[in-house]
Amino acid sequence: MSPSSPNDPFDDTAQWPEELLGEAREVVAYYDALAPTYDESRFGHTYGTCLDAIERSLLKEWLVGPRILDLGCGTGRFLDLATEGVDLSPEMVRHARQRWPNKRIHQAPAWRVPVEDGAFDTVFSMHFFMHLRPRTLHFILEECWRLLRPGGLLVFDLPNALRRRRAGPSASHPWHAATTLEDSQLLAHLGSRWRRTGQRGIALAPIHRVPPPLRMALVPAERLLARTPLKHLASYHLVKLEKRA
């Protein structure tokens, strides 16, 4: 179990790469402010419930092993699927620890998790990589590689590049869901240390346009379509990587 009170994540920044500091401060401030209402505002309605059901069913297929890390765990929405969590936002961590008092939840940057090398069978991260600049993503992929045992799995989601370009960036928070990677860009990031072993689509249907009483009826169809060639048209892509030995 973790200590009961989170600390200021910027008390000691001597070991932080300079380019990460400004980005991290802005993101942490955003999620600290959002933490008290995050679960209700994002998932306390039919759109959020539907999306959660789709994501949860896909994750359950891919998360394996006795030790699983939720990277960027937020308030702990998926910590029932993990043995441990990590997040940099003190308020997000506080809410996660209240929700899961018997889980080990680290307050730390995702690129420097205070856990030994090769500790995890699977690391997964939802709605996190999409907020990272490419340089930051490089740091975090390196850390995930360190945290996983040989043959361990990394599972994460990214927005569909075409759909995201049409939607455009957030006016108030340009970093929010701004990172998309075409296949060629993703493979360039992975290099020879990772092998992609799976991809699924999340939210093929425009859930927000479906009448609320009908949204949950979409979930079985979404589960099936996520595995077909139509997955490339989904709002998000769920990617599974294997760490090469």
WOZIZI-V666872 format. One record per residue. RES is the residue in one small letter. OMEGA is omega in whole degrees, 0 to 359 (* if undefined). Layout:
{{RES & OMEGA} {RES & OMEGA}}
This chain:
{{m & 183} {s & 174} {p & 187} {s & 185} {s & 178} {p & 181} {n & 174} {d & 184} {p & 183} {f & 176} {d & 182} {d & 182} {t & 184} {a & 183} {q & 182} {w & 167} {p & 187} {e & 185} {e & 180} {l & 189} {l & 183} {g & 179} {e & 183} {a & 180} {r & 182} {e & 182} {v & 179} {v & 178} {a & 180} {y & 184} {y & 172} {d & 180} {a & 184} {l & 190} {a & 184} {p & 183} {t & 189} {y & 185} {d & 182} {e & 184} {s & 183} {r & 188} {f & 180} {g & 180} {h & 188} {t & 177} {y & 181} {g & 179} {t & 179} {c & 180} {l & 179} {d & 181} {a & 179} {i & 182} {e & 183} {r & 182} {s & 179} {l & 179} {l & 182} {k & 178} {e & 192} {w & 183} {l & 184} {v & 173} {g & 182} {p & 182} {r & 187} {i & 181} {l & 171} {d & 185} {l & 188} {g & 191} {c & 180} {g & 181} {t & 174} {g & 182} {r & 183} {f & 183} {l & 171} {d & 179} {l & 185} {a & 174} {t & 181} {e & 176} {g & 175} {v & 175} {d & 181} {l & 183} {s & 180} {p & 182} {e & 175} {m & 179} {v & 180} {r & 179} {h & 179} {a & 180} {r & 175} {q & 182} {r & 184} {w & 186} {p & 181} {n & 177} {k & 173} {r & 184} {i & 183} {h & 167} {q & 187} {a & 174} {p & 183} {a & 179} {w & 177} {r & 181} {v & 184} {p & 181} {v & 184} {e & 178} {d & 174} {g & 187} {a & 192} {f & 173} {d & 179} {t & 168} {v & 176} {f & 184} {s & 182} {m & 177} {h & 180} {f & 183} {f & 182} {m & 180} {h & 190} {l & 171} {r & 182} {p & 180} {r & 178} {t & 178} {l & 178} {h & 179} {f & 186} {i & 174} {l & 177} {e & 180} {e & 177} {c & 178} {w & 179} {r & 186} {l & 186} {l & 170} {r & 174} {p & 183} {g & 179} {g & 187} {l & 171} {l & 182} {v & 180} {f & 179} {d & 174} {l & 178} {p & 172} {n & 186} {a & 182} {l & 180} {r & 182} {r & 178} {r & 178} {r & 182} {a & 181} {g & 182} {p & 174} {s & 181} {a & 184} {s & 182} {h & 186} {p & 180} {w & 189} {h & 180} {a & 186} {a & 185} {t & 173} {t & 180} {l & 169} {e & 181} {d & 182} {s & 179} {q & 178} {l & 181} {l & 178} {a & 177} {h & 187} {l & 182} {g & 184} {s & 186} {r & 183} {w & 172} {r & 178} {r & 184} {t & 179} {g & 174} {q & 178} {r & 175} {g & 177} {i & 177} {a & 173} {l & 179} {a & 175} {p & 188} {i & 184} {h & 180} {r & 180} {v & 178} {p & 184} {p & 182} {p & 184} {l & 189} {r & 182} {m & 177} {a & 179} {l & 191} {v & 179} {p & 179} {a & 178} {e & 180} {r & 180} {l & 183} {l & 181} {a & 184} {r & 185} {t & 176} {p & 178} {l & 180} {k & 182} {h & 179} {l & 184} {a & 179} {s & 180} {y & 175} {h & 175} {l & 187} {v & 175} {k & 178} {l & 175} {e & 177} {k & 177} {r & 181} {a & *}}
